[in-house]
Amino acid sequence: MRKLIAVLCVVAMMLIMAVPAFANPSVANPVETKTEGVVISELDKEDPAKDIENEAIKGVVAALNGEGYITPTEVVLAVKGPEATEELEAVKDYSFSSQFNHISAPEFPVDVEFEGTDENTKIMLINEKEEVLLVVIEANEDGTFTFPFEGDFALIDPTPEA
């Protein structure tokens, strides 16, 4: 009986560890914009964080775009810390639906419309050169997202129920 319970505990622990991997569906899909003048570029595949000096931002970009796994909550905690209650609440029950990409435009702020997003999609925007390192952007009523500055961003969507 003890062996059976031990085996069941091991199986349960393995499932708990495996479930987040299924909750992060294909983040390697390209992000496409419908907005003219806005350029979305993929980060370097070999070293996505090569031009980033801030260690926290470097770590989260490498984790999402590399072979690791990271959640939006873990990104907020790494970049802004546990006192970022507003951002933590905004990303609660969300998972990444894209890798980090770079956005540039002739001027900021700019409203950007993306292919394949909906009213539940949010944007996580980071840039170590800005006063605020990380912002979570919610969709506007017209389906666009207002980017306050240039930087690296990822799409996040509600985590599907397991």
N, C-alpha and C positions, 0 to 999 in steps of 0.2 A: 504494500500500500504506500509506504514512504517513497519507494522508487517511482511509482506511478505519479505521485504528487510532485516529486522533483522533476520528472520529465515534463509534466504539464506546465510547471512554472517556467522551465526553460523555453518551451514552445511559446508560451504567452509572452515572455520577454522578447523573443525573436520577432514575433508579430508586432509588438509595440514599436520596435526599432524599425521595422520594414514599412509600416503604414505611412510615415511621412514621405518616403520615397515615392509612393503611389500618389500622394497628394500634390506633387509638384509636376504636373503634366507638361511634357515637352517644352521646356523653357528655351530650347534652341531654335524655335520658330522665328523667322525674321519679322521685324516690326516695320510696317509700312504706313506712311502718312498720306493723307489726301490733301494736305495743305501745301500750296505752292510756296517756294522760297525757303521752306524748312528742309534741312538735310539731316537724315538719320544715318549714322554710320556705325557699323559693328566695331567693337573693340578688338584689338589684336588677339587672334585665336591662341597664339603660343604664350603670350604674357599679357592678359587683359588689363593688368594694373601697372604696367611698366612706367607710365607717365605720372603716376599718383605718388605723392610723398607722404600724405597723412596715413599712418599705419592702420588705423581703424577702417578707413575707406578702402585702402589697398586690400585689406583682408577680406572685406565683404564682397568686393568686386571679384577677387580671385576665387572666392568660395562659390559664388553663383555662376560665374562664367567658366570656371574650371571644372574639375571633377568632383568637387565637394558638394555638400547640401547645406543650405541655409534658409531660414524662414524670414519673412519681413520683420517679425518681432525681434529676432536675433540681430538683424541689421540695425534697427532702431536702438536696441540696447548697446550694441558695439559703437555706434557713431555718436549717439546723444546721451546714453545712459538711462538709468531707471527713472530719473526725474522727468523724462519726456512723456508725461502721461497722455497728453493730447495725441501725439503720434502713435503711442502704443495702443490707444483705444481705436485709432483710425485703421490700424493694420490687423487688429484682432480677428482671428478666423479667416485670414487671407493668406494666399500662397502666390509665389511668383508664377506668372504665365509667360514671361520673357526673360532673357538675360539682360544685363546692362548694355545699353547702346548709348551713343553720344548724339546729342541734339544740338544743332546750331541753326541760327537764323539771322537775317540782317539786323534785327533789333528785338529786344525783350522789354516787357512781357509780350508774349505771342500766344494766340489761341491756335491749338493744333488738333486736327481730327485724324484718327487712326483707323485703319482697316481692322475689323473684327472686335471692336470694343463695344461695351454697352454701359448702361447707367450704373452698373455695379463695379465696373473696372475703376481702379485708382492707379495713380502714377507715383512711384517713389523716385525722387530727383535728388541727386547728390552732387556736390562740387566743393572741393576743398578750398577753392579760392573765394568763396562767398562767406559772408558773416554767419549765415545760417547754413550749416553743412548739409542738412537733409530736410526736405519738405515732402509731405504726402499731399498729392493733388487729386481732388475729386472731380468728376465729370460735371461740366456746366450743363444747363438745361438743354442746350442745342447739341450736346454730344461731344463738344470740344473740351480740351484741357488747357488751362492757362498756365504756361510755363513762365515763372518770374525771372529765370536766368538760364544761361547755357550750362550744360553739365551732362552727367551720365544718368540715365533713367532706366527703370524697368517697369513693366506692367505688372500689376497684381490684381488677382480676381478672388472671389470667395472660394475658400477651400471646399471641394466637393465632399459630401458626406460619405464616409467609408462604409 
